[in-house]
Amino acid sequence: MTRIVQIAPSIEPGSGVAGVAYALEEEFRAAGVPVERFTAAEAGRTLARPHRTTLGLHLARAGNVIWFSTVGTRRAKRFLAERPDAVSFTHNDVMAGDVYVNHGLLQAAMRARGNYAWRMVRNPVHLFTALRDRIRYRGRTHRAVVALTGQEARLLTEVYGRVRPPVTVIPNGVDIERFIPGDAAGRTAVRSELGIADEATVAIFIGHEFERKGLHLAIDALRMAPGVVLLVVGGTAEMIRRAAAQARRAGVADRVVFAGERPDPVPLLRAADVLVLPSAYEANALVVLEALACGVPVVSTRVGFAPDIVVDGENGFLVERKVAPLAARLGEFGALDATTRDAWRARARRTAEQHSWREVAARYLELARSIEAQKAAGRSTDRAAGAP
């Protein structure tokens, strides 16, 4: 029977890499497949997560990345050596495992944001990560690579020139039982808690990297979309302070609500009318699927999975990374009547239902079985070569 080991800094419910690994783990177990995890905790480290300042957050992340990429790699190799029959999926940092799941390309993200050389050299961890991943993709660390979108698979070869392991495209999924549309009472309750009028059109922004994800563009767009309130989820206290200052300068501070970090985005998504994601780069943007599953249409730039699932005029809009087109689309949602808005919500939900984690996990298991066959063939060859 196929056995799985998942390697990630952390594996837990939620969004991001940890949430993806957790969702896959749940589906593997539901399919009767034994699965183990190797995280920083198993490697002997408690991940530092200070959120009081942006500098503290960056330093903590840098320490976590370097430690798990070096010490974590050595310990992961020992862990896997004790499980030679398992197929391992590595989700971040560690330079070991049969399959590497590419959750994002640092160099592609830096180039998309502009001033590439400066962004790379000003942060030594960026240089460390770039070198580490060049070794990863051009060497023999992994047997295969998973890219989350076709565009990301193409970016791999653009960035590295040659990727030695074969690349398979498997997009992320969404928990269509957890992320579901809410009712009017729940929507009203959340809005009341946040001080948002029930009749307002709410555009929700979710993310911890305000600059890359384009929060500044969404705030400026409010000047040309007067009927829209922007609900911002995520960010450190310092990031929120800077964004609030921008909103005051733009004259829209009364229409920007900062919810801070929230452990569960579902109630906030259900209280929204549209997700706004004017990002410079995304490997996948799981939040797009989560919003659609909650019946929330999406206005996004052409990043990550958005071009594959967002259909203009059906479940959202794809826009240039500029204020004017973003504002125009947000304004359109602000002008919708209740019946039309409900039709948008229904189409958004139908889109997400085609991308359940169960279907995604089945594709991972298919890949695992092919890797398992490769490993078995390799052991047979080794035994034959060592035979007298």
C-alpha positions as a printed Julia matrix, in Angstrom:
388×3 Matrix{Float64}:
   0.0     0.0     0.0
   1.18    3.52   -0.83
   2.48    5.42    2.2
   2.89    9.19    2.2
   5.19   11.52    4.12
   4.53   15.24    3.88
   7.33   17.7     4.68
   6.5    21.33    5.51
   7.5    23.87    8.18
   4.04   23.43    9.69
   0.91   21.51    8.79
  -2.3    22.92   10.22
  -5.77   24.09    9.22
  -5.89   27.46    7.53
  -4.5    29.06    4.41
  -1.08   29.09    2.8
   1.34   26.19    2.54
   0.46   24.77    5.96
  -3.22   24.69    5.05
  -2.58   23.02    1.7
  -0.53   20.25    3.33
  -3.22   19.81    5.98
  -6.02   19.54    3.41
  -4.08   16.93    1.46
  -3.32   15.0     4.66
  -7.02   14.86    5.51
  -7.93   13.6     2.04
  -5.14   11.0     1.98
  -6.42    9.59    5.26
 -10.01    9.65    4.04
  -8.84    7.55    1.07
  -7.31    5.02    3.48
  -3.7     5.99    2.71
  -1.26    6.02    5.67
   0.32    9.45    5.97
   2.98   10.92    8.28
   4.29   14.42    8.63
   7.73   15.91    9.09
   7.51   19.52   10.23
   9.77   21.91   12.11
   8.27   20.48   15.3
   9.34   16.95   14.35
  12.75   18.36   13.43
  13.08   19.86   16.9
  12.29   23.55   16.34
   9.41   25.73   17.42
   8.74   28.23   14.65
   9.09   31.82   15.81
   6.09   33.96   14.87
   6.36   37.49   16.25
   3.85   39.84   14.61
   4.35   43.09   16.49
   6.58   44.7    13.85
   7.31   44.1    10.18
  11.04   43.78   10.97
  10.36   41.18   13.64
   8.18   39.22   11.24
  10.85   39.28    8.5
  13.62   38.22   10.91
  11.53   35.37   12.27
  10.68   34.14    8.78
  14.32   34.39    7.7
  15.47   32.33   10.67
  12.79   29.71   10.05
  13.64   29.4     6.33
  17.4    29.05    6.85
  17.06   26.6     9.74
  14.53   24.33    8.02
  16.52   24.44    4.76
  19.74   23.34    6.47
  19.25   21.59    9.8
  15.77   20.53    8.76
  17.13   18.96    5.57
  19.63   16.79    7.46
  16.98   15.6     9.9
  14.41   15.04    7.17
  16.86   12.81    5.28
  17.3    10.67    8.39
  13.54   10.54    8.87
  12.99    9.41    5.26
  15.83    6.88    5.38
  13.87    5.04    8.08
  10.87    4.92    5.7
  12.33    3.77    2.36
   8.97    2.59    1.01
   7.16    5.9     1.6
   6.63    8.53   -1.09
   7.43   11.99    0.24
   6.0    15.38   -0.76
   8.04   18.41    0.28
   6.13   21.67    0.46
   8.78   24.18    1.51
  12.45   24.73    2.3
  13.76   21.2     2.94
  16.12   19.86    0.28
  14.87   16.29    0.42
  11.82   14.3    -0.63
  10.59   12.53   -3.75
   8.33   15.35   -4.97
   8.72   19.07   -4.45
   5.5    21.1    -4.51
   6.36   24.56   -5.82
   4.28   27.02   -3.82
   5.97   30.04   -5.37
   9.07   31.3    -7.15
  10.9    33.99   -5.22
  12.73   35.34   -8.26
   9.55   35.54  -10.32
   7.83   37.39   -7.47
  10.67   39.9    -7.18
  10.76   40.53  -10.92
   7.01   41.07  -11.05
   7.28   43.78   -8.39
  10.06   45.71  -10.17
  13.58   46.75   -9.06
  14.57   43.09   -9.13
  18.3    43.43   -8.41
  17.76   45.76   -5.46
  15.04   43.58   -3.96
  17.33   40.56   -4.16
  20.54   42.04   -2.75
  18.94   44.01    0.07
  17.77   40.78    1.69
  20.45   38.09    2.14
  17.75   35.46    2.64
  16.56   36.11   -0.92
  20.04   35.29   -2.22
  20.16   32.18   -0.04
  16.76   31.04   -1.3
  17.66   31.72   -4.96
  20.81   29.61   -4.7
  19.04   26.86   -2.77
  16.28   26.58   -5.34
  18.67   26.65   -8.3
  20.27   23.56   -6.79
  16.82   22.1    -6.16
  15.45   22.51   -9.67
  18.59   21.84  -11.67
  19.96   19.01   -9.55
  18.87   15.57   -8.38
  17.25   16.48   -5.08
  13.75   15.41   -6.15
  12.24   12.91   -8.56
   9.44   15.24   -9.66
   8.1    18.77   -9.22
   4.48   19.85   -8.86
   3.56   23.29  -10.24
   0.25   24.73   -9.17
  -0.61   26.26  -12.55
   0.49   25.94  -16.16
   1.84   29.46  -15.98
   3.95   28.54  -12.97
   5.34   25.54  -14.85
   6.4    27.86  -17.67
   7.95   30.29  -15.18
  10.09   27.48  -13.8
  11.9    27.12  -17.11
  12.04   30.89  -17.65
  13.74   31.39  -14.29
  16.03   28.35  -14.22
  16.49   27.58  -17.91
  16.37   23.86  -17.3
  14.44   21.93  -14.68
  15.82   18.43  -14.35
  12.88   16.71  -12.57
   9.72   16.28  -14.65
   7.05   18.89  -13.87
   3.41   17.97  -13.25
   0.69   20.6   -12.95
  -1.73   19.99  -10.05
  -3.65   23.07   -8.87
  -4.68   23.58   -5.29
  -8.2    22.71   -4.21
 -10.71   24.09   -1.77
 -12.74   22.61    1.07
 -16.19   23.01   -0.44
 -17.83   21.83    2.78
 -16.12   24.44    4.97
 -16.07   27.31    2.49
 -19.75   27.7     1.71
 -22.03   30.71    1.24
 -23.57   32.04    4.42
 -26.99   33.39    5.23
 -28.24   36.95    5.56
 -28.24   36.83    9.37
 -24.59   35.79    9.57
 -23.59   38.41    7.03
 -25.36   41.14    9.0
 -23.79   40.02   12.28
 -20.23   40.14   10.94
 -20.79   43.52    9.31
 -22.26   44.88   12.52
 -19.2    43.68   14.47
 -16.92   45.49   12.0
 -19.02   48.63   11.83
 -20.01   48.15    8.17
 -23.5    49.06    7.01
 -25.6    46.16    5.82
 -26.38   47.86    2.5
 -22.72   48.64    1.65
 -20.87   46.85   -1.13
 -17.87   45.19    0.53
 -14.69   44.32   -1.33
 -12.5    42.02    0.77
  -8.7    41.93    0.56
  -6.93   39.01    2.3
  -3.17   38.71    2.61
  -0.09   39.36    4.71
   2.1    40.9     1.99
   0.31   44.15    1.33
   2.77   45.49   -1.25
   2.99   42.4    -3.45
  -0.73   41.76   -3.27
  -1.52   45.35   -4.23
  -3.41   46.73   -1.25
  -2.23   50.24   -2.16
  -3.98   49.9    -5.53
  -7.22   48.73   -3.92
  -7.17   51.69   -1.53
  -6.59   54.18   -4.34
  -9.35   52.54   -6.4
 -11.9    53.48   -3.74
 -11.65   57.12   -4.84
 -13.32   56.11   -8.13
 -15.67   53.54   -6.59
 -17.59   55.63   -4.04
 -20.11   52.97   -3.07
 -17.52   50.39   -2.03
 -16.08   49.59    1.41
 -12.71   47.81    1.54
 -12.32   45.14    4.23
  -8.64   44.31    4.83
  -7.77   41.02    6.51
  -4.19   40.27    7.61
  -1.04   42.3     8.12
   1.07   43.32   11.11
   0.29   46.36   13.24
   2.96   48.35   11.41
   1.69   47.34    7.96
  -1.84   48.31    8.96
  -0.63   51.65   10.29
   1.04   52.49    6.95
  -1.99   51.37    4.94
  -4.32   53.4     7.16
  -2.13   56.45    6.56
  -2.45   55.92    2.81
  -6.23   55.66    3.13
  -6.31   58.99    5.0
  -4.2    60.66    2.33
  -6.51   59.29   -0.36
  -9.55   60.59    1.5
 -11.14   57.15    1.87
 -10.26   56.27    5.46
 -13.94   56.03    6.38
 -14.35   53.24    3.81
 -11.36   51.08    4.76
 -11.86   48.62    7.61
  -8.85   46.72    9.01
  -9.84   43.41   10.59
  -6.24   42.34   11.31
  -5.29   38.7    11.46
  -8.19   36.29   11.77
  -7.86   32.53   12.33
 -10.93   31.81   10.22
 -11.59   33.83    7.04
 -14.93   32.15    6.29
 -17.25   34.53    8.22
 -15.48   37.53    6.65
 -15.75   36.1     3.14
 -19.46   35.45    3.66
 -19.89   39.09    4.67
 -18.24   40.32    1.45
 -19.59   40.98   -2.04
 -16.36   40.67   -4.02
 -12.74   39.61   -3.44
 -10.12   42.06   -4.71
  -6.63   40.74   -5.53
  -4.5    43.19   -7.56
  -1.38   41.11   -6.94
   1.93   41.34   -8.79
   2.57   37.62   -8.43
   0.9    34.5    -7.04
   1.92   30.88   -7.41
  -1.72   29.85   -7.02
  -3.72   32.26   -4.81
  -5.77   29.79   -2.81
  -7.88   32.68   -1.54
  -9.43   32.99   -5.01
 -10.88   29.49   -4.75
 -11.93   30.05   -1.13
 -13.81   33.2    -2.11
 -15.54   31.54   -5.05
 -16.57   28.64   -2.8
 -18.21   31.15   -0.46
 -20.12   32.57   -3.4
 -17.92   35.65   -3.65
 -16.93   36.76   -7.17
 -13.33   37.82   -7.77
 -11.6    40.85   -9.29
  -7.98   39.82   -9.81
  -4.94   40.5   -11.88
  -3.77   37.69  -14.18
  -1.75   35.87  -11.54
  -1.63   32.32  -10.25
  -4.74   30.23  -10.79
  -6.99   33.24  -11.46
  -6.66   33.18  -15.29
  -7.63   29.5   -15.27
 -10.83   29.85  -13.22
 -12.02   33.46  -13.4
 -14.19   34.1   -16.45
 -14.9    37.75  -17.2
 -18.54   38.54  -16.64
 -19.33   35.11  -15.2
 -17.67   34.7   -11.81
 -15.48   37.79  -11.7
 -13.11   39.91  -13.75
  -9.43   39.83  -14.71
  -7.88   43.29  -14.74
  -4.59   45.06  -15.36
  -2.58   45.98  -12.28
  -3.72   49.59  -12.46
  -6.06   51.68  -10.35
  -8.54   52.74  -13.07
  -9.6    49.29  -14.36
  -9.7    47.97  -10.8
 -11.95   50.82   -9.71
 -14.22   50.36  -12.72
 -14.89   46.72  -11.92
 -15.43   47.37   -8.22
 -17.83   50.13   -9.17
 -19.77   47.68  -11.36
 -20.3    45.37   -8.4
 -21.42   48.33   -6.34
 -24.15   49.06   -8.86
 -25.63   45.54   -9.0
 -29.15   44.92   -7.77
 -29.88   42.07   -5.34
 -31.13   39.61   -7.96
 -28.1    40.08  -10.21
 -25.75   39.85   -7.25
 -27.3    36.5    -6.25
 -26.74   35.19   -9.79
 -23.05   36.16   -9.55
 -22.79   34.35   -6.22
 -24.33   31.17   -7.65
 -21.91   31.14  -10.59
 -18.95   31.68   -8.28
 -19.97   28.74   -6.1
 -20.44   26.43   -9.11
 -16.89   27.2   -10.23
 -15.39   26.22   -6.88
 -17.34   22.97   -6.7
 -15.25   21.67   -9.61
 -12.06   21.98   -7.53
 -12.57   20.01   -4.34
  -9.57   18.79   -2.36
 -10.75   15.22   -2.89
 -10.16   15.5    -6.64
  -6.82   17.24   -6.11
  -5.63   14.6    -3.6
  -6.52   11.87   -6.1
  -4.11   13.43   -8.57
  -1.37   13.55   -5.91
  -1.97    9.88   -5.16
  -1.72    9.03   -8.84
   1.65   10.8    -8.93
   2.71    9.02   -5.72
   1.98    5.63   -7.26
   4.08    6.45  -10.3
   6.95    7.51   -8.02
   6.47    4.34   -5.98
   6.81    2.28   -9.18
  10.0     4.16  -10.12
  11.51    3.47   -6.71
  10.59   -0.21   -6.88
  12.14   -0.5   -10.35
  15.29    1.2    -9.06
  15.59   -1.25   -6.15
  15.17   -4.18   -8.57
  17.91   -2.8   -10.79
  20.2    -2.31   -7.83
  19.63   -5.89   -6.67
  20.27   -7.21  -10.17
  23.48   -5.2   -10.46
  24.68   -6.58   -7.13
  23.81  -10.18   -7.96
  26.72  -12.6    -8.55
